[in-house]
């Protein structure tokens, strides 16, 4: 099971008195304060009976990359390029709002982490001598096979 994306600021598991809020852990290097993430609740679609028609169990987590103080300039530029200025994650899988809140925050963290991944640089390579010789030998064999399929020439008469 994936680690919990919510990381409390204090040891007790609750926010400390100094005003430190909980954080959404994106990866080893980045945690985003929950104050920067807007959580919206609305009515969930789909089946669920009478209770689902009146409760706001669908949760939408919205993160504004431009306004974030948690991102450095390189991270912000990469996130804006790959995911856009606003990253949104929606969850309506669970029956309760609290479970959907956890799922939406987890999905938001996964989206942000995926957008921040720096691809490895490709090192250009050349084919080796054996590969070149193998390719040329294959070309020769195919040419000989095609020559064998031709009609015999008129020289034999």
C-alpha positions in Angstrom: 0.0 0.0 0.0 1.3 3.5 -0.8 2.5 5.7 2.0 0.1 8.2 3.4 0.4 11.5 1.4 -0.5 13.6 4.4 2.5 14.3 6.6 1.7 16.0 9.9 4.0 18.8 10.9 4.3 17.9 14.6 5.2 14.6 16.3 1.7 14.1 17.8 0.1 13.8 14.4 -1.7 17.1 14.7 -0.6 20.6 13.5 1.5 22.3 16.1 0.5 25.4 18.0 3.1 27.5 16.1 0.7 27.5 13.1 2.4 24.8 11.0 -0.2 23.1 8.8 -0.2 19.6 7.5 1.7 18.9 4.3 1.0 16.9 1.2 4.2 14.8 0.5 4.8 14.7 -3.2 8.2 13.0 -3.2 11.4 12.9 -1.0 12.2 16.5 -1.9 8.8 18.2 -2.1 6.0 18.7 0.4 3.2 21.2 -0.3 1.3 22.8 2.5 -2.4 21.9 2.5 -3.1 25.7 2.7 -2.0 25.9 -0.9 -4.5 23.2 -2.0 -8.1 24.1 -2.5 -10.5 21.3 -1.6 -14.0 21.5 -3.1 -16.8 19.1 -2.2 -19.9 18.4 -4.4 -22.5 15.8 -4.9 -21.2 12.6 -6.4 -22.7 11.1 -9.5 -23.7 7.5 -10.0 -25.6 5.0 -7.8 -25.7 5.2 -4.0 -29.3 5.5 -3.0 -31.0 8.3 -1.1 -28.0 9.2 1.0 -25.7 9.8 -2.0 -28.2 12.2 -3.5 -27.9 14.6 -0.6 -24.3 14.4 0.6 -21.3 16.1 -0.9 -19.0 13.2 -1.0 -17.2 14.0 -4.3 -13.9 15.9 -3.6 -11.9 17.9 -6.0 -8.3 18.9 -5.0 -7.1 22.0 -6.9 -3.4 23.2 -6.8 -2.4 26.5 -8.4 1.2 26.1 -9.5 1.8 29.8 -10.2 0.8 30.9 -6.8 2.7 28.2 -4.8 5.5 29.2 -2.5 6.5 25.5 -2.0 7.9 25.2 -5.5 11.2 26.5 -6.7 11.6 28.2 -10.1 12.7 25.1 -11.9 9.9 22.9 -10.4 7.3 25.6 -11.2 8.5 25.9 -14.8 8.5 22.1 -15.3 5.0 21.8 -13.7 3.6 24.7 -15.8 5.0 23.1 -19.0 3.8 19.6 -18.3 0.6 19.9 -16.3 -0.5 23.5 -16.8 -1.1 26.3 -14.3 -3.7 24.5 -12.3 -3.5 20.8 -11.4 -6.8 19.1 -10.5 -7.5 15.7 -9.1 -11.0 14.3 -8.4 -12.2 11.4 -6.3 -15.7 10.1 -5.9 -14.9 6.4 -5.5 -15.5 6.2 -1.7 -18.8 6.6 0.0 -17.6 9.3 2.5 -16.1 12.7 2.0 -13.1 11.9 4.1 -12.0 8.9 2.1 -12.5 10.8 -1.2 -10.4 13.7 0.3 -7.6 11.3 0.9 -7.9 9.8 -2.6 -8.0 13.2 -4.2 -4.9 14.4 -2.4 -3.1 11.2 -3.2 -4.0 11.5 -6.9 -2.9 15.2 -6.9 0.5 14.2 -5.4 0.9 11.5 -8.0 0.0 14.0 -10.9 2.5 16.6 -9.5 5.2 14.0 -9.0 4.8 12.6 -12.5 5.0 16.1 -14.0 8.1 16.9 -12.0 10.1 13.8 -13.2 13.2 14.9 -15.2 13.7 12.5 -18.1 17.2 11.0 -18.5 19.3 12.5 -21.2 19.8 10.3 -24.2 23.4 9.6 -25.1 23.7 9.3 -28.8 25.4 6.1 -29.9 26.6 4.7 -33.2 26.2 1.1 -34.3 29.3 -1.0 -33.7 31.4 -2.6 -36.5 29.8 -6.1 -36.0 26.3 -4.6 -36.3 27.3 -2.7 -39.5 28.8 -5.9 -41.0 25.7 -7.9 -40.0 23.4 -5.4 -41.7 25.5 -5.4 -44.9 25.6 -9.2 -45.0 21.8 -9.3 -44.6 21.5 -6.8 -47.5 23.7 -9.0 -49.7 21.7 -12.1 -48.9 18.4 -10.4 -49.7 19.9 -9.1 -53.0 21.0 -12.6 -54.0 17.6 -14.0 -53.2 16.0 -11.4 -55.4 18.5 -12.0 -58.2 17.5 -15.7 -58.0 13.9 -14.9 -58.6 14.6 -13.0 -61.9 13.8 -14.5 -65.3 16.8 -16.1 -66.9 18.6 -13.8 -69.4 18.7 -14.4 -73.2 22.5 -15.0 -73.1 22.1 -18.8 -72.7 20.6 -19.1 -76.3 
